[in-house]
């Protein structure tokens, strides 16, 4: 579907989906779970975020989406803002959904290595760098 309607899918994957995901998982779930503690809220909201991947995509993408959910949840906890979370979610969708459909068929070993590098290492590292760069603006609640 991405190759058939790239412009429509780009709008859906880069604008609509990140906004809806972050409002649901980081604003509604996370903000209500903070009463349990920030760490628990990050983990539980990441589990909620990754659970559909377990049901529809399998355990590999569940683990990946859980790591992404932890990273984005950490950014939400540190910044108290939704926009950085939406941007990270959009970057994840850009890579995972859009660029892979056109650039990297996953049946080749080098493509799989690039995929794993970006998914497992780069996105969480970007989230942590964003937090470190903006550390003076952060307030962590207990």
C-alpha positions, 0 to 999 in steps of 0.5 A: 500500500505504501508503494501504491499511495506514497503521498497518502501514506506519508501523511498518515505515517508521518503526521497522523499516526505519531500524533494519535499514538503520542496523545494516546500512549504518552498523554493519556496513559503515561500522564495517568500512570505517573501516580505509580511513579515515573519509572513504572509509568514509562514501562507500563506505557511502553508495554501498552504501546508495544502490545499491538505489535505483539498481536499483529507483527510478532515478538521481534517487533514487540521487543523493538516497539517496547524499546522505542516505547521506553525511549519515547516514554523517557523523553516524555518523563524528562521533557514533560512535552509531547512534541519531542515524542511526536517527532521521535515517533514520526522519525521511527515511522519514516524509517520503519515504514516508509524508507524500508519499503523503497530502499531496503528489502529485508531479504539481504543481510546488509539491509537487515544489519542496517535495519537492526542498527537503526532500530535497536541502537540509533533511535534510542540513542537519538532519544537519549541525546535529545534528553542530554542536550535539553537536560536543564529544561527537565524536571523529573517527578518522583 
